[in-house]
Amino acid sequence: MATEETETSLLIVVVDVNPAQRILVEQRHRLSQCLDAIVAFSNSHLMLKSTNKLAVLACNADGSEFVYPNEDKSASAVRQQDGQYELFTHTEKTIRHGLQQFVLRNTNSVTAESLLAGAFAMALCYIHRLERELSAGVKMNSRILVITGSGDSASQYMNYMNVFFTAQKQNVILDVCSLDQNLGLLQQGCDITGGLYLKLTVPRLPGLLQYLLWVFLPEPPIRKKLVLPPPVKVDYRAACFCHRQLVDIGYVCSICLSIFCKFSPICTTCHAVFKTPGALPVKPKKKKPKLM
């Protein structure tokens, strides 16, 4: 007899806790408000189906780290609260404890940009490992949700592109919830992988949980039947390899496809040598034959 295929959903939440974010610089209490919404959203995902899986990554300018699930059994051993499901208690306490320890260990780089591309790479490796460990007849749908208030990082352009196309190849959907600024590169990642991009303004941050449950909790096949925010126009500008700035028009290396905002006789990536563009050749005028 044929066995039915069991489907499970894996959600990886990437939380940007960089203290250099403008929303955290101006109002420190925003972090605890966002954390409450993230914990409630994570438990809602686990509540949808008993086979659903969850992972939470913390990210800042120093690196990335998994805070849930936690392999340290002593740190994750928590006492159940009265009237709360054991799994929800375990999830909440583990996420809060892991984020607290991560923030306390990484408080030096308060002006550098967040390494979101590295967090995406760790999430994709984690997804690949779980997919290899799946038993026969089990299908896992994976997606990544990043919640950040940082700005765009053109210096990580190549890392972003590698992660986006790897996720597309692995059928992993990337969703982005921006809490402050427009993120052109992450918009490209959402468009490439078929995910959703949502930008929230500061006055709407108290309703973060409502937006997470409305937009990002439903599975991708169900989203087509819902009334969601209209898609944004994707900015597909590329970042030059010389100054790490987004450019509209530039020079492209014919060997490695590196992009430069100004002409360079030598490609800094593959060291190919190009001819210096000179003036256009002028055809000599034909001399009129002399009349005898």
Steps between C-alpha positions, in 0.01 A plus 500: 500500500617849417580717799388861515768764486534698824568872464680707758580870500831644620514869587833668574471847652807725470489778762730798452606622845769743386497792750593740216147477354330839508185370668713359784722807530202730546285267712662203672170353616411417137715186522291348781177585314628335182618198699153451652348504151761258363443251785122509451542462124737203544257323731218565253700322229552198725132502593381469137616140465669256734765418239609861448860587584657826613847652520606849610826673403641810667713729285704817547825655378716231665334189360200270525395229743213256545303581815228241435516204505758503776724195535593601855253294703581677826422844353176383341366323809225736610210476737156490343272792567153428627248470219756511218582216263841347576634551147406869502670550835814326376503706178451834673759445773759360259467786250513769769796340677691446174446856375600643835825305507574588137449874558715499813785320323498730197486864605820636345413578136225758543563683172563218253239348268316179579627181336162387368652314204690275741181429694325400175787264418477335844125460455543335160759258640264413785216436251725280287602293803141444610397403147770232492374360831137473388349154503333349197158642416558833677510830310626820661406849381759752617497877518707775662360815659736786582393779735740795487519874543842539336564670169623356173852357487653526154829359633327161536357509148673186372421309820135598467482390136662163576253440784197607295572271206592212733165540676324508163671175400402335831138627475541703819282811525646819647266745676612839629341729759680834504433708808643831386660536155456387142731207424562473127724193513261305721216596269693325224535191720126487566423538131752233398377240752128585480474645850331808644655834591332726756623836627357633825531859613585587859140592600388152389756310711258445793291291257794284389337178621184568298704552184706185562189288549320654202777502241767246598321228699303346207683249283598620148228295322233662720625854444356506149150485650556782750481877461859602573681835464571585135845399374765771494698600195829311521819704463731278295804726507833323552784601731836585343799297613727804537307728735213267611237748385178433310532615138258536209762486222848351525772289342474119509799266477451261208684222688354490853207745460627733773344846495690829523371856508809630316720347232795301633771354272537198735212312660561490875311168527649277230795727398401501134667774294290717270594737225463867580216642295646745253356746257292365216705454179440761235474377144729690262321706242524380144704732281330630193674403177677789326360605160752508217 
